[in-house]
Amino acid sequence: MGSCPCGLGLPYPECCGRLHRGEAQAPTAEALMRSRYAAFAVGDPDYLLRSWHRDTRPARLHLDPAQRWTGLRVLATEQGGLFDATGTVEFRAHYREGGRPGTLTERSRFVRADGRWVYLDVDRP
């Protein structure tokens, strides 16, 4: 496999693949957000569920095989560092579905639970 879909330019097995396989944990909220994007791109719903906060996680997750994720741009981060308990990451994700391009812009909220970063929900103004 080539470069990781998260956009950092590293080979997938050495980048988000390590997190997806459970060999490492995301050190920051942004790293977790990037790994979750990569999980959507490679079709790994199990990782998405494992990295979701237990209070907001759905019982199951179905990924649409017709939706292909094509690019990620991090727009802003607030907190979410090595010594923070919460963090927010705003990003723009590009995809193609049915031959048509699409864009998802979101502000995701993350928290530390049991010592590791997990996705909480979407920050709605």
C-alpha positions in Angstrom: 0.0 0.0 0.0 1.2 3.5 -0.7 1.0 6.7 1.2 -1.3 6.9 4.2 -4.7 8.5 3.3 -4.3 10.9 6.4 -2.1 13.2 4.3 1.1 13.2 6.3 3.0 11.5 3.4 4.2 8.4 5.3 3.5 4.8 4.2 0.2 3.6 5.5 1.6 0.6 7.4 4.0 3.0 9.3 1.5 5.7 9.9 -2.2 5.2 10.6 -1.9 1.5 9.9 -0.1 1.1 13.3 -3.1 2.7 15.0 -5.6 0.7 13.1 -3.8 -2.6 14.0 -3.7 -1.5 17.7 0.1 -1.3 17.8 0.1 2.4 18.9 -2.3 5.0 20.2 -2.8 8.5 18.8 -0.7 11.0 20.8 -2.9 14.0 20.0 -6.5 14.7 19.0 -5.3 15.7 15.5 -3.5 12.4 15.1 -6.7 10.6 16.1 -8.8 12.6 13.7 -6.3 11.8 10.9 -6.4 8.1 11.8 -10.2 8.1 11.8 -10.2 9.7 8.3 -7.7 7.1 7.1 -10.0 4.4 8.6 -12.9 5.7 6.5 -10.6 5.8 3.4 -9.4 2.2 3.9 -12.8 0.8 5.1 -12.0 0.0 8.7 -15.3 0.4 10.7 -13.9 -1.6 13.6 -11.2 1.0 14.3 -13.8 3.8 14.0 -16.0 2.2 16.6 -13.0 1.4 18.9 -11.8 5.1 18.7 -15.3 6.5 19.5 -16.3 7.5 23.0 -18.5 4.8 24.6 -21.3 7.4 25.4 -21.7 8.6 21.8 -20.7 5.5 19.8 -23.3 3.8 17.6 -24.0 0.1 18.1 -22.7 -0.6 14.6 -21.3 1.4 11.6 -21.8 0.7 7.9 -19.4 2.3 5.5 -20.7 3.0 2.0 -18.4 1.2 -0.4 -19.5 3.6 -3.2 -18.0 6.6 -1.3 -14.3 7.0 -1.9 -12.4 9.4 0.4 -9.8 11.4 -1.7 -8.2 14.1 0.5 -8.0 15.7 3.9 -7.0 19.2 5.0 -6.8 20.1 8.7 -8.1 23.7 9.0 -7.6 24.3 12.8 -6.9 22.7 16.1 -7.8 23.8 19.6 -6.0 22.1 22.5 -5.8 18.3 21.9 -2.1 18.1 22.7 0.0 15.7 24.7 -1.1 17.2 28.1 -4.7 18.2 27.3 -7.9 16.4 28.3 -10.0 17.8 25.4 -9.5 19.0 21.9 -11.2 20.2 18.8 -10.1 19.6 15.2 -11.7 21.4 12.3 -11.1 19.7 8.9 -12.2 19.4 5.3 -12.5 16.0 3.8 -13.0 15.4 0.1 -14.7 12.4 -1.4 -16.3 11.0 -4.6 -19.6 9.2 -4.6 -21.4 8.1 -7.7 -18.7 9.8 -9.8 -19.4 13.2 -8.2 -17.1 15.1 -5.9 -18.2 16.1 -2.4 -16.8 17.8 0.6 -17.4 17.4 4.3 -16.3 20.2 6.7 -16.6 19.4 10.4 -15.4 20.5 13.8 -14.9 17.2 15.7 -14.5 17.1 19.5 -12.2 14.7 21.2 -11.6 13.7 24.9 -9.2 11.5 26.8 -10.9 8.5 28.2 -9.0 5.9 30.1 -5.7 7.6 29.1 -6.3 7.6 25.3 -7.9 10.0 22.8 -11.3 9.1 21.6 -13.8 10.9 19.2 -16.7 12.4 21.2 -19.0 14.2 18.7 -19.4 17.1 16.2 -19.1 20.6 17.7 -22.3 22.3 16.8 -22.4 26.1 17.2 
